[in-house]
Amino acid sequence: MAEIEFKSNKLKNYINRLLEKEDNDTITENDLENITSLKIDKNILQDLSMGDLIFFKQLKSLSLSNIDISNNEIALINRLDSIETLAINNATIDIDENTSLSVGLKNLVFVNCDGLDIKQFNKNKNLTKISLINCKNAKLDGISELENLEEANLPNNEWMKNEDIQDLWNSTNIKTVNLDGNTNLTDIKHENIQVSHNQEYRPGEKIDWDQTSRQAQGINFNANYIKTPEGKEKIAELENQEPITITLDDTSKLSIEELKELSEKHNINRIFVNTGWKATQNKGYSINTFLAIKEKMAEITGNIDSNASEQDRYLQVRERITNKIRYDYSVLSADSNDKDYYASRNLENGLLNNTCVCAGYADIMRNALAEVGIEAKYVEGMTNHNELHAWIQVKIDGKWYNDDITWDAINVSSGKNGYKYCMMNDAEFSKTHKYAIPLRTEGFGVNECNANIPENIILYRKGTQTNTVFANKSNIDFER
């Protein structure tokens, strides 16, 4: 197959990582047939030639962040006639009303796109779903002209008033509308449309708990075992021979130096990080991807005083994650065959691309806490909206607490209080996490969390006291 010559080196490196190749490896047309989802972030955008996108013939989903969208960008996107989902985040949009997106586009997602005018997109008659999330002062007049629209997802738009959505009810085929978190709306009812209007927007995700994990190829070694005399002897017998896989209970079990030494002597096929659950995290990582993950993890846990109290260490890790990583709404509708479906639900996308969903937040938080000597557990359960969800339980000073870092990260990105779901006991947590307590009877090893909430956490939630741990003890500036 012909070699692809990208004008953007950063895009090429990103694609090589998706393909689990080295940065300078050749990319062919055949390679790109396996890529159905792309996320173009600000780092790639710095030297991106949008013309590079035409090489992706099988692309189903495209996510663009921090870019000015004009008629030229729309014209280039339309050359990707296979795209069904387009997500635009933190963008300024200025296109003509007569400009139309790809005829195959079915799902449009806008996140943090202030001042968006829906009339700029109402020529796209094939759209069946549209999402506007935290889009300040968006204009929805003309949404009824999307004649095939079946679902409108409009949460977390606190500016929104009843008159702003009046045209929505004129849509002929719309079946469901999500208005959660829009506190200025009143008496939202419609006899023919299923409407969700809760005071808070608490996203969950529809994932398959029984999704089959990728089968490990090669002889598997636990990271703890290969540090023992017997394990060292066994793995030495395979030096430069059969491929091996390595399983870690958490990322702290092997240092970057130990991983590099192992990779020099062995053909490491995959690295697996156990969560203790039958989860999408078990897909595993290539050695290059995992080394990159370890380096990013070191940024989160670096410069944290090992002699600090457990609560201080916990709060520093938590603050860094909620300030660094943003919720990725674009992958909620991704097909389970897409790489981003899994990468957003394990350590990869959150640490390498700064975006993930709840399973990714929980996985990153659990492993980051292990790196600073704090015990935590990954938990899967349900929200009170009957959606699958993931969070952690953390052990601070001998007491277990529930922590939904995902919802607090969303709060932080919206300028709200980031401690609402921090260090919660079961009495509080079970109000919003429906099956948190019954799960304990099903053999998942979840702990009872009956401790009183620390007074400083209560004050942080109320906003009457400021947490100075992060400001005073962290000198890391994260790139978002």
N, C-alpha and C positions, 0 to 999 in steps of 0.2 A: 504493500500500500504506500501511497505517496506521503512524504514527510510534510508536516504542517509547520510553516514558518510564521510564528506569531511576532507581531511588532512589539508587543508588550512582554518584556521579560518577566514581570511580576505575574502576569496572567499565566505565562508558561509554567512558572514555578508552582503556582496554585494548582494548575491542571496536573502537573506531575505528582503533586501530593495527593490529589484525588485518586490518581491512578496508582499510587504507592510506588512511584519511581523516584530516582534521584533528580535533583533540580535540572541538571544538564542533559538528561536523557532525551532521546528523540521521541517526538509525538507524531503518530500517524493518523490518517483518516479513520482507520479501523479502531484506534484507541477512543476516538471521540464518539463513536457510535454507542459506547457504554455510559456516556454522561447525559443524564436527563435533567439535572438540576445545577444551576450556577448561582453563586452569590458574589456579586461584585461590590467589594467594600472600598473605603476611601484609600487604602494602601494600594490596591490594584488600579484604582481610578487615576492615580497620579501620572501613570504613563500609558494608560489604556487607549488603544485605537478601537473605537466601537466596531470598526470593520472586522476585527478579529472574531466577533461573535458569529459571523456567517458560517464559520466552520462547524458549528454545532447543529447538525441536522436532526438529532433526536431529542433536542432540548424541550422539556415539558414545562419547566418552571424557571423563572429568572427573577432574582432579587437584586435591586439597585439601591445603594445607600449613598447619601451625601453627594448628589449630582443634580445639576440643573437640567430639567427635562424640557426640551423645546421640540419644535417640529422635526428637527434633524434627528434627534434621538428616537422619536416615534417612528420615523422612516426606517431607521436601522433595525429597531425592534420588529417592525413588520416584515423584515426579511427573514426573520425566524418564524416561519409559518407553522412550526410544530408546537409553539408555545401555547399552553392552556392557562397557566397561572403567572401573573406578573405582580410582584410585590415592590413597592416604592417606599423608602424610609428616609426621613429627614431630607426631603427634597423640596426645591422650588420648582413649580410647574407653570410653564407659560407656553401654551399651545393654542392654535386656532380652533374655534368651535367646529369647523368643517374637517378637522383632522381626525382620522379614525384609526384605532388600533387594529391589530391582526384579527382577521375574521374568525380564527380558531380560538381566540381568547375567551375563556369562560369565567375566570376568577380574577378579580382585581383587589389588591390589598394596599391600603395607604396607612402608614404609621408615622405620626409626628409630622404631617404635611400641613402646616398652618396655612389658612386662607384658601384651601383647595376649592375649586369651583367645579361641581359635578357636570356642568354643561360642557366642559371640555372633553368629556368622555361619553356623553349620552348618544353618540352616533354608533356605539359598539353594541349592535342589536343582539349579538349572540351571548352576551354576559348573562350568567345565571346567578352569580354571587358577587357581592361587593362588600368590602370591609373598610371602614374608616375608624381608626383607633387613635384616640388622643390627637385628633386633628382640630386645632383651635380655629374657631370662626369659619369652618367649612360651609359652603353654600350647597344646599341639596335641591334647590329648585331645578327641575328638569329630570329628576331621577325616575319619574314615572314614564319617561320616554324610552327607558330600557325595557322594552316590551317583553323580554323573556326572563327578566329578573325574578328569581324565586326566593332568594335569601339576602337580607341586608344585616350586616354585622356592624353595629354602630356604638360600641361601648366606650366608656371612659372619655366622653366628650362633655365635660361638666358645663360648658358654656351653652349647650344645646337647650332650646326652649321649645314648647309645643309648636309654635308657628314655624320653626325651622324645619320641622319634619312633615309639614302639612301635605306636601306633594307626594310623600312616600305612600300615603293611603290611597292614592289614585293609581298605583301600579296594578296592572290587571292580573298578573300571575304570581305575585309574591305570596309566599306561604309562611315564612318565619322572619321575625325581626328581633334582634338582640339590642336592647337599650340599657343594659346593666351599667351602673356607675354614673348615669346621667341624672344627677340629683335635682336639676331644675325642671325636669319633666313631671307633669302631674296627670293623674287619671288616664293613664295610657291603656286603652282597651280597644279591641277590634274584633268583631264577631267572626270574621272570616280569616283572620291572620293570627298565628301563634306568636305572642309577644312575651319576651322576657324583659322585666324591668325591676331588677334588684338594686338596692342602694349601692352595692359594691360590685365591681367587676372582678371575679375570681376565676381566671382561666384555668381550665383543666385540659386534658387532651384525650382523644380517643385512640388509645394504643392497644395492641394485642399482647396481653400478658404471656400468652403461650407462643409468641413468635419464636420459631426455631432458630437457635443460635448457630453461627457458622461453625462447622466442624473443625477442630484443631487438627492440623497436619503435622506429623512428626512426634517424637517422644516428648511428653510433657514433664516439666520439672517445676515444683513449687519453689518460690524464691527463698523461703525459709530453709528448705531442704538443701539447696545447693550451697548454703553457707556452712553446713555441717561437714565434718571430715568425710563421712560416707558419701554425701552428696557431691562434694568436690571431686572425689575419686570417680564416681559414676559419670559425671558430666565430662570429666577430662578424657574418658575413654571415647567420647564422641567428637573430640576436637577435629574440626575441618572434615567431618563425615556427614552423618545423617542430620536432616533438619530437626530442630527442636522448637518447642513452644515453652513459654515461661508463664506461670500463673502467680499473681501477687494478691495478697489479701488487701493491700492498699498501696498507693504509689510510694510510700515511705520505705518500703521493704528493700528497694534497690536504689542506690545513688546513681547519678549520671555517670560517674567514673566507673562504677561497677558494670553498668549497662554497656558502656563503650568497650570495656575490657572483654566482656562476654561476646559482644558482636564481632570483635576482631578474631576470636577463636572459633566461633560457631556460626552456623547458618540458622539464624533465629527467624522462624517462619511467622509466628504471631506472639504477641504479649497480651495476656488476659488479666483484667483486674476484677476480682470477685466483688459483688455487691451483697451476696447472701440471698439474692432474689433471682427468680427466673426472668431475667430482664434483657432489654436490648443492649445493655452495657457489655454483654458477653460476646459481642461480635469480635472483639480483639483488635489489636493495632499492629501495624508494621513497626519495625525497630526505629525507623527514621521518624515516623509520626509520634511514637511514644517518647523519643528523646526530645522532640519539640514540645510535647506536652509537659515533660518534666522541667524543661527550662522555663516555661510560662508559669508552672506551679511554683517554681522557686521565686518568681517575681511576687506572687501573692503572699508567700510565707516568709520571704526575706525580711531581714531587719526587725523581726519580732523577737523580743527578749525572752529567752527560754526560762528565765527566772521570774517572769511576770506571772501574776495569778492566772488560773485557768480561765476565769471570766474575761480578763483583759485580753488574753491570747485569742480566745473565741471571738470576742467582739472585733478585734482587729482584722481577723480573717474574714469575718462576716461583712464588715464595712467595705473591705477591698473588693469582695465579690459583688456586692450590691451596687457599688459605684462603677465597677469595670464592665460587667456583663449585662447585656440587654436581652429582654425576652424576644424570641424569634417567632413572630406570628406567621411568617411566610411558610413555615414547614408544617403547620397544623393540618394542612390539606395535602401534604406530600404523600406520594405512594410509598408503601413500605419497601419497595425495590430501590428507591432512591437512596444514594449515599447519605444525603443530608438528613433523611429520616432517622438514621441511627446516630450520625455524628452530632446531631443536636440533642441527643438523649444520652450521650455518654460524656467523656472528658474532652472530646476533640473540638467541636465547634465553639463551645464556651470559652475554652482557653486559647485556641488558635485564631478564632474569628470574632470573639467577644459577643457571640449570640448563641442562645440555646433555649430549650423549653424546660419544664419542671424537672424531668428526670436528669437532665444535664446539670442543672443547678444543684440538685441533691447529691449527685455523684461527685461533682467538683468540691462541694462543701465538705462532704465526708472525708475525702482524700486529703484536702488541704488541712483539715483539723488533725488528721493522723500525722501529717508532716510536722505539726507543732506539739505533738504529744497529747492530743485530746481524743478521747474515744467518742465515736459517733456511729450511728447506724442509718443506712439507707432504708426508707420505708415506701411502699406503694400502697395506695388506698383509694378512697373516693372523696370527692368534694360533696357538699350538701346539694349540689346540682346534678348528682349522679354521673359525674365525669371522672374517669380515671385520673389519678394525680400522684405525685411523688414529693416527699419531703424528707427530713432527717429527724432523728432523735439524738440529742447530745448530752453527755455526762459531764456536769460541772460540779466540782467539789463533792463528788460522790452521789449526786442527785441527777435524775434523768428529766429532760425537758423536751417538748416538741418544738420544732422550728420549721416554719414554711418560708424558706428564704426566697422562693420564687415570687410569692405575692408581695413580699417586702421589697424585692428588687424592682418590681413593677411600680410600687409606690414611690420609690426613690426616683425612678426615671420620669415620673409624673410630678415631681416636686412635693410629694407627700411624705408623711412620717414613715421611716424605715424600720420601726421597731414593733409594729402592730402584731406581728406573728412570731416574735422573738421570745424564746424561753417561756413557752406556754405550758400550763398543766392540762391534764385531760379534761377538767371541767370546762375550761375555755375552749380548748381545741376541738372538742367533739361538737361544738355548735356549728362549726364551718366545715369540719372534716368528718363526714357522716359515718364511715366505717373504721375510724381510727382505733376505737376500743374493741369492737368485736373481732378484729383481725388477730388479736392476741390469742384467741381460742383456736386459731387455725394453723398453729405451728410455725409462725414466721419469726418468733423470737422478739417481738416488739415488747417494749418495757412499759410498765405503769409509770405515769408521770404525775405524781401527787404532791410534789413539793410546792411550797409557797413561792410566788414570783418575787425575785429580789426587788427591793425598794427602788434601786436606781433604774431598773428596767421599766418599772411602772411609771416613774417620772419621765423617762425618755419617751415613752408612748404618749404621755399627756403633753409633751412638749414643754414642760415646766423646768426641765433640766437638760442641759446639752451634754452629749457624750464627748469628752475631750480625749478619749483613748486614741481614736483614729487620727485626730488632728495633731496630737502631741507626739505620738510614738511611731508614725509612719512617714517615711521620707520618700516614698515612691510615687511618682506621677504616672498614672496609667494613660496609655493612648487608647482612645475610644474609637 
